[in-house]
Amino acid sequence: NTMQELPSSPRNSKSLSMPFLGLAAVLLLFFASHTSSCTEQESSSLINFLDGLMPDGNGGLNDSWVNGTDCCKWEGIICSSDGTVTDVLLATRGLKGGISPSLVNLTGLLHLNLSQNSLEGSLPTELVFSRSIIGLDISFNRLEGHLQEMQSSNPSLPLQVLNISSNFFMGQFPKTAWEVMKNLVALNASNNSFTGQIPSFLCINAPSFAMLDLSYNQFSGNISLGLGSCSMPRVLKAGHNNLTGALPDGLFNATSLDHLSLANNAKLSNLTVLNLGSTGLSGKIPDSVGQLKRLEELYLDNNNMSGELPSALGNCSNLRYITIRNNSFIGDLSTVNFTMLDLRIADFSMNLFTGPIPESIYSCSNLVALRLAYNNFHGHFSPRIGNLRSLSFFSITNNSFKNITNALQMLKSCKNLTSLLIGINFKGETIPQDETIDGFENLQVLTIDDCSLVGKIPLWISKLAKLKMIDLSVNQLSGPIPSWIDELGFLFYLDISSNNLTGNIAVSLTKLPMLLSEENVAKLDPKFLELPVFWTPSRQYRMVSAFPRMLFLDNNNFTGTIPPEISQLKLLDGLNLSSNSLTGEIPQEICNLTNLQMLDLSNNQLTGAVPSALNDLHFLSTFDVSNNRLEGPVPTGGQFHTFSNSSYSGNPKLCGPMLNLDCTSAATNQTSTSRRHNLRFALIIGITSGGLVALALLACFLIARLAYYDHTENVVPLRSRQR
């Protein structure tokens, strides 16, 4: 939390009524300068701070910070009515350099805000132990080092708000520093590299302490028992550290607490947000969770928790958001009565739940997003799923549901569905061709992958006018790519890989509007998804428009050539045509796909050369033309220096430095081999011709002799020789 800039105190002014206006003006100027000019010491201290900044990182302050002028009129400086500097407010000024300890000489300074700059070096200890500063904000800079120990003769420093977040501080919190911070109300030290245990003395020494944020550091060990002595905390955050253990018992009675982000087994009656995600928690959810009557958001994701969900969770009637994703919870979700909950978003994915979808969840009429993916749910869909009129995001990927036709017929009643992910279910069934599946008018994402479905790509998909992404991969679909595919005006991601599709690469694919021009892309809805879509375990997307633009047609039975018209897809990020039966040459036009990051043409029957113009594809990071019939030199330079030999293997007539095969030697060897082949062929022809001539002469001789013997009396009759 960046400190707010405080307005300057109104300066005293008097209305003077004098007959001589000139004299009045002189008196006013004298009065103003006498009562509001800063001291030479303060001016000098500020100039020393300015001198510590880099010439190109002073934020233009040298234009107004001129020595010899009244520093109360300088940019970012506020003075009291008696001319004392009270505020130095220089947030977001592009300041570079170090923080001069000279600022501590501003003996009346109350607020110092240097946040969101590029300041480096250490934080002067004198500023933390100032006898005047009540608000210090140096967040979002590049400050580093340890916070130094320092004894103070002042038993109670005035500092109330300290924000040192988003820097590079490290080490442990110095104990002596906080023993004198008896007036501290808020401390934000998040997003640094502090280590050791959470300080146990914060609440003990500062009875009014209300806000503590230590998240995104490297604190470890048990959660300090000292935090239990905090009597007035409103916000306690220590997520994304290496903490273990449970919350101190004293926090259970903290009725003022309304935001907690700590590992805990808490009974906090006024808690509205409980964030225990990614904290390494194990064990079960206790029944006491039902005492959190005001709880609205519950985060238990990415932990090691197990057991069944307690039925007491149904008592949290204000619960709107729950995620327990990526744990080891078991059992039937029907143990929880969802009828009592005001759920908007629920994520139960990546657990070990079994049974059908609980009937009570269909009573959550305000439910917007429901993810049940990667569990052991089974059975058929209930007709009551149509009651979820607000449902926009629905994922049941990787379960054991059956009857895809029935499922789609029921889900089409959910008119607000934009994302439907139902892959790895319905094993071996037939994808419905029935045109009565005519809903889903708002659908943008559809995945029905890895189901071993048979049939053709159904016509009802052509009616999904808002569809942007479709994944039908790893099935047993047959037939050609439908000619209507380019009628899907928003489609930019198509995965039909690993099927039994046949025919040519449809020219209609080269006319997908969203892959043709940026003008069309501007029409995409930038709205956030209700839940993130996980591309990989560590990579997720919150907007559909953020997904890469891809065509996956690999592992099918496509034949013919690669259509040159594919060059029209200027915005394509990835193209995979591998493991088909494509023939002909790689079209030169493919080099126009300058956004291409992935190109896989491997395992086909392509011939000719690898186009040298592929060097122009500067974003290409994955390239594979292995196992074809290509020949000639492989392009050099550019991205081609980054690809391994395996990208070209299985093409014995390819050559080039990356294959350790000199193209000149390859040509010479080929010529020598050709000559040997020609000589061998000539010899064979010669021998064969000579043999034929000899046989002909022998035949003529025998015929002549037979003719001679036929005219003599001693010859045996011809008929006798035929016996």
N, C-alpha and C positions, 0 to 999 in steps of 0.2 A: 504494500500500500504506500504510494507516494504521498508525502505530506502535501496538504493543500497550501497554496500561497495565501498568506493572511494579508488583508488590506492594511495600509498604513493608518496610523492613528490620525484623526483630523487635527490639523495644526490650528493653534489659536489665531484668531483674526479679530480685529477691532475696526469698527466703522469710525473714521475720523472726519469731523466736519470742520474744515479750516478754510479761511478765505483765500489762502495762497496755495493753489493746487501744486505748484512746483515744490514748495516746501513740504507739502504732505507726501508727495511721491518720494522725496529724499528720505523723509522720516520712516516711511513704510519700508523702503529698501534697507535702511539701516536696521530697523526693527527685525525684519525677516532674516537678514544675515547674522544678526546678533543672536537670534534665538534658534536657528535651524542649521547653521553650518557645522559640519563634522569637525572633529579635532584633527590636528596634524598627525597625531599618532595613529588614528583610525585610517586616515587617508594613506599614510605610509604603509600600514599593514595590508590594505587592499592592493596597493601598487606592488608590494612584495608577492602577493598571491598571483597577480597578473604576470609578473616577471617569471614565475615558475611554470607558466604555460608555454607551449610551443608556439612559435610565430604563426604557424598555419592552423593553430587550434585554440585561438583566444576568443572565438565566437564574436569577433568584431567589437570586443569590449574596449579596445584601445581608442575607438572613436569617441567614446564618452568618458572613459576613465582617464582623465588628463590631470596630471599632478598640478596642484596649485588651484584647482577648481573645487567647488563644494561637492564632496563625495555623496552627499544626500541626494544629489540630482543625477547620479550615475545610474546607468541601466542595471536593474536587478537589485538595487540598494534601497532599503526603506529605513527611515530614521524616525525617532520619536520627536515630540514637539520641542525637546530641548537640544536636538541635533545629534543624539546618540544613535549610532547604527544598531538597529534591532533585527533586521532581516537581510540575509544575503540569499537571493533566490535566483539561481542560475541553472535550472533544470533544462535539459534538452537544448543546449547551446552549442553542441559539437566541440566541447572543451577537450583538449589533449594536454598531457603533461602530468605533473604531480600536484598534490595538495600541500600548499605551504603551511607550516604550523604557525605562521604569523597571524593567521585568522584568530588565534586564541587571544591576541592583544585587543580584539574588539570586546571590551569588557562588558558591554551592554547587549551583546548578541543573543537573541532568543531563538531564532530559526535559521538553520543553515541547510539549504537544499541544493545539492550538486548532482542530483540523480540523472540518469539517462544521458551520460556523456561518455567520453573515452579516457577518463582519468586513469593513471597508472601509478605504480609504486605502492607505498604503505599508507595506512590511515594514521595520521599523527595522533598519538595517544592523548596529547594535550586537549584535543577537541572532544574526545569521549569524556574526559574528566574536567571539562569546562565548568566554571562556577556560575555560568549564566545561561548556557544553551539548554533549552527545554525540548527542542525538536531537531534531530539530526538525520538527514536522509542523503546517503551517498550510494543508493542502490543503482543497479544496472550500469556499472563501470567495469574497469579492469584492474581494480585494486587487489593486492595480494599480500601474502605473508601471514604472520600470526598476530593475534590481538595480544598486546603486551600487558604484563602485570604492572601495576602501578599503585603505590600507596598514596592515598589522598588524605590531606589534613582536614578536609571538609567531611564531617561524618555523614552528611546527607546531600548528595549532589542533586541539582534541579532536573536533570534529564528525565523526560517523560516518554518520549517516542524515539526509538532508535531503529532505523531501517538500513541494514547493510547487505540486503539480499542481492543475488545475482552478481557476485564478484568471484574472486579466486582465493578467498581467505581459507586458511587451513589450521590444523592443530586443535587443541582443546580450548574451551572457554576459560579465561583466567578467573579464578575464584575471587581474588581481591577486587577485581573490577566491579563485580555485581554486589559485593557486600555494602557498597556505599550508594547503590542505585535504589534507594528506598522510595523514590517517587516514580519509578518506572511503571508505565501502564501498558506499553506495547513494544514488543521486540520481534522484528522480522529478520532472520538470518538465513532464510531459505536459499537454495541453489548456490551453495558454496561447497567446500570440501572439509568441513569440520569433522573431527573424529572424537573418539572417547565416548563417555556416557553423557546423556542429557543432563545439563546442570541441575543439581538438586536444590540449589539455594535461591532460585529466582523468586519463587512464591514466598519463601520464608522471609526474605529481606524486603520485598515490595508487596505490602498487603493489598494494594489496589491493582495489582497486575491482572490484566484482562485479556490480552492477546499475545499468543506465542506461536510463531511459525518457524519450525526448524526442518521443514521437509526438504527433500533432495539434497541430503548431505551424506556423511558416512558415519553417523553415530551408531554405536553398537551397544551390546549388553542389555541388561534389564532396564525397563522404564523406571525412571527415578521415583522413589517413594516421596521425595520432596514435592513432586507435582500434586500430591494429595492434599497439601496444605493450601493450595490455591482456593481462596474462598469466593472470588468474583470472576472466574474465567468465563469468557464468552466463546473464544476460538482457541482451540489447541490443535496444531498440525505438526506431525512428525513422520508423515508418510515418506516412502522411498528412502529408507535408511536400512540399517541392519539390526533392528531392535528385536528383542525376544521378551518373553514373559507377558504378564498381564498388567492391566492398569491398576494403579494404587487404589485401595478401597476408598480413600477420601474423595476421589473424583465421583464416586457413585452418588454422592449427595450434592453434587454441584448443580443446583437447580438453575443457575444462570447460563450454563453451557448450552449453546445451540448449534455448534459445529465442531465435530471431533473427527480427526483423521489419525487414528492411532490403533494399534493392536489392542484388543480389549474384550472383556466379558462384562459389559457394563449394564447397569440398571439406571439409566438417566432419563427421568420421566419427561423432561422438556426437549430431549434430543430430536432434531428434525433431519439431520444428515449424519449417517454413520458410515464412514469410509475406512474400511479395513482391507482394501484391495492391495494385492502384491506385497503383503507384509509377512509371508511365511507362516501364517496361522495354520494350526492343525486342530483336530478334534471336531466335536459336534457343535451345532448352533444350540445354545442353551434355551430351555423353555422360557427363561426370563426375558427373552426378546419380546415376548408378548406384552411386557409392561411398558414398552416404548410406544405409548398411545399416540404421540404426535409425530412419530417417525414417518418421513416422506421419501427418503432415499436411503437405500441399503446397498453398499458395495462390499462384496466378499469375494470378488473375482481373483483368479490367479493365485490361489493358496493351496494348502494341502488338507483341506477340511473334508470330513467324511460323515457317514451316518445318514439318517433320514431327516428330512425337513420337519421341524417340530410343528405340530398342529397349532401351537400358540401363535405362530406367525400370522394366522388368520385374524388375530386380535388387533393387528396393526392396521386399523381401518383407514388410516390416512396414507398408507404406503402407495406411492405412485411409480417409483422406479426401483427395480431390484435386479441386480446382476450377481449371480453366483457361478459364473462361467469358469471353466477350467479348474474344477476340484474333483473330488471322488465321492460325491453324494450318491446315495443309493435309494432304492425303494420306489414307491408309487407316489406321484405328485398329488394323488387324490387325498392324501392325509391332510392337506391344507385346504381349507374352505376359502377359495378365491372369491366367492360371492360377496364377502364382506369388504373386499379390498377395492380401492379406487385406482387400480393399476392402469398406467399408460404404457410403460415399457417394462418388459420382463425378458431376461436372458438366462435360461437354464442350460445352456449348451455345454458340451464337453464334460459330462458327468456320466453316471452309471444308472440313470433313472430307467425304470421299466414300466410296462403297462400302457394303457391308452392315454390319450390326452384327457385330463380330468374334465368332467362335464361342468364343474363349477367355474372353470376359466371362461366358458362361453357366456357367463353372466357379466363379464367385465366389458361393458358396452363402450367404454372409453379407451379400450386397449388399442394402441397404435402400432406397437412392435412386439412380436413374440418370436423368440428363437429357442428351438428345442433340439438343435442340431447336435450330432455326435453323442447320442445316447442309445438306449435299447428300447425305445418306444415301439409299439407295434399295433396291429389291428387296422380298423377302417375309420374313416372320418365320420363324425357325427353330423347330421343335418343341422344341428344347432350352431355349427361354425359360421353359418350365414348371419348369426346375430352380431358378429363382430364387424359392425358397419364402419367403424373407424379404422380398422386394421389396414395398415399401409405396408408394413414389413413383416414377412412370414417366412421362417426358415425351419425345415425339418430334415435337412440334409443328413444322410448317414444314420438312418434308423431302419425299421423293418415294416413300414406301412405297406398296405396292399390296395389293389383296385384303383389304378391311376385314373380310369375314366370316371369313377364315382367321386374321387377326390376333386378333380377339376370341375365336375358338374356342381359340386357344393361350394367350392371356393369362388366360383364366378359371381356368387352373390355378394362377395366382399368387394363392393364397387370401388373402394379407395385403394385397393392393392396396387403398389408400385413396384415392390420387390418380392418375387416368389422363387424361393430356392428349395427344390424338392428332390434333388438328385440322390443317388445311392439308396433308392427304395424301389418298390414295385418290380422286383427282379424278374426278368423274362416275360413280362407282360407285353401287350401290343399297345403302341401309342395310339390314342384315339384319333380317328380320322373324321369323326362325327362333327358336322358343321353346327350342331346345336350348342357346341362350346363357343358361345358368342359373346361372353362377357369380357372382363379384363381390359376394359377400354382405357384404363390409366396405367397399365403395366409397362414398366421400363426395364426391369431386369427379370429374366426367366432362365433358370437353370434346371434341366432335367437330365443331368449327366450320369454316366456309370450305372445305368439301370438294366443293361442288356435288353433294351426294348427293341421289338421288331416293328416293321412297317415302314412307311415313307414319311418324309417331313410333311406334317399335316397342313392342309390348306387353312385351317382356322388361325394359324400363326400369322398369316398374311393380313388378318384383320386387326392385329395389335398395332395400331397406328403410332403409338408413342414408344414402341419398343426400341431400346438403345443397346441392350446386351442380351445375347442368347447363347446358351451353352447346351448342346445336344451331344456332346462327345461321349466316347466309350459306350456306345450302344451297338445295335446290329441293324441300323436303319439302311434301307436300300433305295435304289432309284437315283435319279439325277438331282442336281441342285435345282430347286424350283425356279422357273423363269420370273416369278413375281417377287423375288428377293429384293430387287431394287425399289419396290413400292414401299418398303419400310423406310420412310423418310428420315428417321432419327437413328437408324442402326449404324453403330461404328465398331461393335465387337461381336464377332461371329466365330464360334468354335463348334465345328462339326467333325472333328478329327476322330479317328479310330472307330469308323463305321464300315459299312459295305457299299458306300455310295459309288455310283458309276457315271460314265459319260464324260464329256469335256468339262473343262473349267468354264462355267457359264459366264458369258459376256455380261449378263445382268449384274454379276458381282462387281464389275468394274464401273458401275454407275451408282454406287451407294452414295447418296448426297452428302452424308456426314464425313465422307473421306475425300470429297472433291475440293472443298474450299473452306477457308476460315469464316466466310460470311455465313455459311450454313451452321458451323459450329457455334457461332454467336447466339443461335436460337436455342441451344441446350439450356435446360433449367439448372441454375447453380444451387438449387436447394440441397441442404444437407440430408443425408440418410438418417433415419431414426436410430439405427444401430450401424456400426461400421461393418463393411464386408471385408473379410480377411482373405487377402490374396495369398499370403504365406503366413505361418505362425507369427512372424515378426513384422509383417507388412500389411497395413490395412488402409481402406479407403472410406472416407466419410461422404464423398460426393460421387455420383455416377459419372459426372463429366470429367472426373480426375483419372479415370481408368485409361490405360493405353488403348490405342486404336489398333485392333488386331484382326487378322484373318488366319484361322487355323483350319487347314483342309487336309492335313497329313494323315497317313495311315488309312487310306481308302483305295478304291480301284479306279481312280480317274485316269483317263487316257487323253491322247491328242497333245497339242502343244500348249505352251503358256501363252495366253492371248496378249499381244502387244498393248492392247487397250488398258492393261493393268497399270500402265504408267499414268493414267488419269487420277489414281488414288494418291494424290499429293500428300495427304495428311497421315498416311499409313505408318504406324510405328513398327509393326511386325508382320511378316508373311511367312507361313510355313506350308510348303507344298510337298514335303518329304514323304517317302515311302508310298509312292503311287506308281503309275506306269506311263509317265509323261515322256514324250519324245520331242525331237526337234532341238533347236538351239535356244540358249538363254537369250531372250529378246533384249536388244540394246536399249529399248525404251525403259526397261526396269531401272536404269540408272537415273531416271528422272524422279525417283521416289527418295528425295533428299532428306526426308525425316526418318527414314528406315533405320531402326536399331537392331532388328533381327531379321535375317534372311536364311531360310533353310530349304534347299532344293535337293537334298541328299536322297539316295536310294531311288533313283528314277532311271530313265534311259536317255538322258539328255546328251546331245552331241555338240560338236563345234568347240569354240574357244570360250574362255571366261572373259566377258567384256571388260576391257581395260578401263572403261569409263566408270566402273564400279568404285574407282578411287574417289569419285566425287561424293560418295555417301559417307560424309564425315562423322555421322553419329553411329555408324554401324559397329556394334560390339559383339554380335554373334553372327557367324557366317559359316555355312556348311554346304559343300557341293560334292561330298564324298559319294563313292559308289555310283558313278555315272559312266558315260563314255566320252568324256571331255578330253580335249587335246590342246597342245600348244602351251605357250608361257602363261603362268599365273601372274596377274597384275602385281606390281610392286609399289611400295610407298604408301603413304597415308595409313589407313586402318589395316591394310593387309600385312603390315609388319607385326601386328598383334595377334594374328590367328595362327593356331598350331597346325602341324602337318596333317593332323587327323581331319582337318577341314577339307582336304583334297584327296585323301586316300581312296583307293579303289578306282582311280583314273590313271592307268599306266602310261598314257600318252601325254600327261601333263608334265611340265618341267618348270624350273625356276629356282632361285636361290633358297627359298624356304623349303624346297623339297630336296636340296642338296643334289640337284640334277641340272647341269648346265644345258641350256636349250641348244647351243651349237653342237655339243657332243651328242645330244639326243638326236639332232637332225643328221649328223654324220653317221651315227650308228644305224639310224633308220635307213639312210641311203645305202650303206654297206650291206645291211640285211636285205634290202631290196635287190641289190645287184646279185648277191648270192642266190636269192630266190629266182631271179631272172635266168642266171646261168644254169641253175638246176633244172629249171623249166625247159631251157633250150636243149640241154643234154637229153632230157626225157623225150622231147619231141624228135630229136635226131635219131635216137636209138629206136624209137617206135617207128619212125618213117623208114629207116633202113630195114627193120624187120619185116615191115609190110611189103617192101619191094622184093626182098628175098623170097618171101612166101608166094608172091605173085609169079616170079620166075619159075619157082618149083612147080606151081600149079600148071603153068603153060607146058613145061617139059612133060609132066605126067599125062596131060591130055593128048599131047602129040604121040607119045608112046602107045597109049591105048588105041588111038586111031589106026596106028600101024598094025597092031596085033589083030585087030578086028578083020583085017583082010587076009589073013593067013589061014591055012587049013588046020594047023595044029592048035589053034586057039580054042579054049573051053567056051562052050556057048554061054552067053550072057545070062540066060534064065537060070543055068546051073549055079552060077556064082551068087545068085540072089537067095539061095536056100538058107 
